[in-house]
Amino acid sequence: MAEQNDKPDKAEAEKPPKGGKPVLTPEQQAEAAAKKAARAAGKGKPGKGGPGGAAKGELAAERLKRSQPSRLRKLFETELRTRLMAELGLANVMQAPRMVKIIVNMGLGEAITNPKILDSGVEDLALITGQKPVVTKSKKAIAAFKLKGNQKVGAMVTLRRDSMYEFLDRLVSFALPRVRDFKGVSPKGFDGRGNYTLGVREGNIFPEASFERVEKSKGMNITITTTARTDEQGRALLRHLGMPFRS
């Protein structure tokens, strides 16, 4: 009887007060405090003052820190630009054509039926360019291709400054010579305003791409935007930078 009388008293003691939060034991309070501190550390963003964000910001700054400009950029500014100006008959350095950006676009139409291809394509493009790609989406639905609107169908990267010169250096020095039966790139890829677009059928020509985990070869379009006013100036610029045009 005594045990039965004690049970209601214990239950009444454990009941939370009306309109308030339940009473936690010291162990539960310590566990809740530890979880709250972990969430606060994980929510820190770079530049926002959080401890986690500060560490990520330092790591990103360390990765982007460069001791000197890229090899091709340094060569262009010291030697190639002077030769280019002499060939085009330009007197002012500011008149010399130069590269502005390089856009690498990878279309993955098969991602409509196999979304895993998109993940592997984004990963390969990040390894090739050294920069996180942007996933591109369809603008409208096309029933004939089973395509829905705003559906992920590819990825692209825009490179500027040193990253642009480094990518072009690797393209002309390592990637293009690995193309089977390579005889040079087509000189007809200019758009009339000095910009050049090159199509690559297989991304495996880049040393960064892994052959082991490639399910299917993925092609890409590489667009080089320049300040050249004519196709002749753009062709001369890329030829001096090492682009092997087909004769």
Steps between C-alpha positions, in 0.01 A plus 500: 500500500786734582655448157165572331465821697851612401439463125242780467724736696794422266288552190371830631859610570609421141204686344612829338343816636204629302593745225877439541780282358563149637754475778831350378744301702860630531618238247235609248589867551869428435417303184275777370770762565757292310267464199429874498872581504563257212224659290638849567848390390365339180294802395801731488553654155818658356517862603206469743709446811413131560786269602414250226470777241836647596670165441329458161594855400866442588501175301347668193750788523785251520379317187458819295828657610752524214865578535539606133289530182444201276771398255307587183384836633853598596627391158226696321565822692880486457553360147191392305314832520795686345514254210125521454507880484779490242308252285175701512673838467371640831678783681316507832506217752132551576416428134647150520228231516486287813285231653210601725354167613467133411163325533497120524152357439408132536159390373359189668173425325502143631450638851127511416481122541814439708559774762822334620675608180452863604682443830796332332510771231508779757778321688707449183455862394612620843815287477579618147451873561588523871181696568152403620260474202156656474220256414302622198125442464263483206303817422188334363340158466534299178271198484683339206817469709314419824646818643330692779539866577767603752661155486874448558665422166865604529776693674726793417802687638624854427875552543674836526847642565763243610255207500420580137867501395575181694210316336605609148859399575390150604265478201762571234793331678347178637138446393494563123815293425320201658218512244508198271626585148526868592575726202423839653186690595265651243562869417129545420382518861502883519176695531604808298599706807821324604345241733584134444303184590659157508314170534653210694338160450665324793589656834745214563771691316557707814745339744276591795214280375506147639461210256393254772169659596396631157168338404475676165717760325367852546567776250517872562510836323780744581436864410788749516383861520754763393518876445594451134291701255537260208549129450850563364606668825342224707671230293835675534455528878417133547777392263756688711354340814568158351167396344587248221276605212459265207668625183 
